[in-house]
Amino acid sequence: MLHRRRFLQLGSLGLSSFSFAGFTPDTKSGRKPLVISTWDAGIEANKAAWKVLSKGGRALDAVEQGVMVTEASQNCCVGLGANPDRDGYVTLDSCIMDEHANCGSVAFLERIKHPVSVARRVMEKTPHVMLVGTGAQQFALEEGFTLEPAKLSDDAEKAYREWLKKSEYKPVINVENAKKQTAFAPTKFDNGEWNHDTIGMVAMDASGNLSGSCTTSGMGFKMRGRLGDSPIIGAGLFVDNEVGAATATGQGEDVIRICGSHLVVELMRQGLSPEAACKKAVERIIKIKGNKASKEIQVGFIAINKKGEYGGYCIQKGFSFAVCYADDKNFMVDGKYIL
C-alpha cells in the first residue's frame, strides 16, 4: 500500500460535553467503536459499517462498506440510480480518507457502481489524490471495475422528463430524506423535509483510529461538469487522527467556500466539542451569505472527536444524522439549526 507523507499535527484537546435526543455520551471516555453518517439513509449504511467495527475491523473498511450500501440503493439520490445532470447523464463523486492522512477521490465518474471503492484504489495504488472524468473511469476499468448500463433508473427518467418541460435549475434547500423521494429533486415536502443527494460517514474503530468517506451524485439537473464539495478533501470530508473527523452535506458550493470539514476539525483542535465546531462552521457560511441568502440553502456538518464524542449542526431545520455505537444502538438524531 502506498503510504503518503503524514501531516504535522498540532494542538491539544479540551472538549466539552453535550447531549442529543435524551442521550448523553460518556464525555470522559466517549464511545468506541462509533460511526455516524448523514441523513436517514445513514441507518442502513451504519449497519454495514458496524459489521466491520464490531469485529475489531479498521475504520477505513467500515466507512467504505457503509456508504457502498447507499451507492447500491438505486434511488434518485445517490449512486447510478440518481437524477442526472441537465444533459441526462449521471455523474458520481466520492472520496475517502484514513488515519494516516492518506486520501483518494474521484469526480465526474460515469457508469461505475461504487465510486467510493475507486477512490480508495486511487489512494492506495496511485501517487495522486484525485482522478476525474474519463481518466477516473479508465483507472476503474484497469482495476477490475465494470461498466454499468448507460441507462437512467425509472424514477430518474421520470424526474428528468418532468424537469425538461421547463428546464429550470433552482436548487432548493436540503436535498434530503431519500425514503420520501418524489419525481422532482430537489423538492420540499409538506412536513418541511427535503430529498438528498449525498451521504457522508465518519467512524472511530476499537483502536481509536479515525476514517471517513463521502459519496454523491451531485445536485439533480446540475450543469454538465458541475462539481460540489463531496469529493474534495478538506471540504466534503477531513480526518485528522489526533483530533477528529468531519463531513458535510448540502449545497456544496458554500461548503467549498469555507473548506468546511477542515474548518470543523481545526475548531475541534482548538478545544470545541464536535457540536460546537459544526455550529461555528455553519455560522461562518451564514456570515458570508447573509441571513436572507442563507434561508435559501441548506448545509449541515457532522463530526466525531478522539474522545468518541459526536455532534452535528445545520443552517435550517430538516437535517438529521444517524449514530451507531452498539448492535442495538443505531438511531437518528435531529440536527440542531440556526435559522
C-alpha angles and dihedrals in degrees: 000000000000111000115202127211110281116235120239109260119215137181136029138257130253105160129180131219128254140166139226130196093344094310120115115193120223096261093192097059103004123198129303132205092035135161130184130180140178126267132354091297084071092077094069092036090053091053091059092045091048091056086064098040096045090058093052093263127157121274090232092061090045096055091047095049092043100057092039086074090061093043089056096046096095098218132133092266116056132014133012092322090063129113112278132235118267090276092057100256127124112223124183134208129191144158139186134194133188138204093273095057089256108147141174135188143182128194138183088017118165133200097003115121100209113035091169089064091049088051089054091052089051088054096047104034108033137055089234137084101209136032122182142194120340091355091059091047092049090051091049092053091048088053092055101263115139132226114250121214114285092235132118119240116252093255093047092047090053092048093047094051090050091049092051091063090076102005091212120158111205112153107212123202123273108017084204149140107048097193089065094046115151132193092273124063131221092034135153118226128217092258092055096257124127139208119254143215106192141061120194123185135186126182145181119209130211090271090058094249122141134218137162144194137192129190134176149156090221125232115333113254093010121160113280107269096020113150126194133191100278100091094037116100108227094024110054094015140013134170128190110175093206093053118017147279134262140183135188141216135184131051102009097200090066094046089053091052091065101028082242107194093042089050091053092052092047090051089053088051087058090056105269120138117245091258094048092047092051090049092052090052091051090049089053090058092048090050090054097042100034125232095277096052092041090061088067096056141051129214126168133182132197127190146172128201135210091269090062093251118141139195147158142198138184143187098245139019116275105062119118137170138200124239126195128178103145141024090264098033109080109124145147124255123198108231117237113241142197108211 
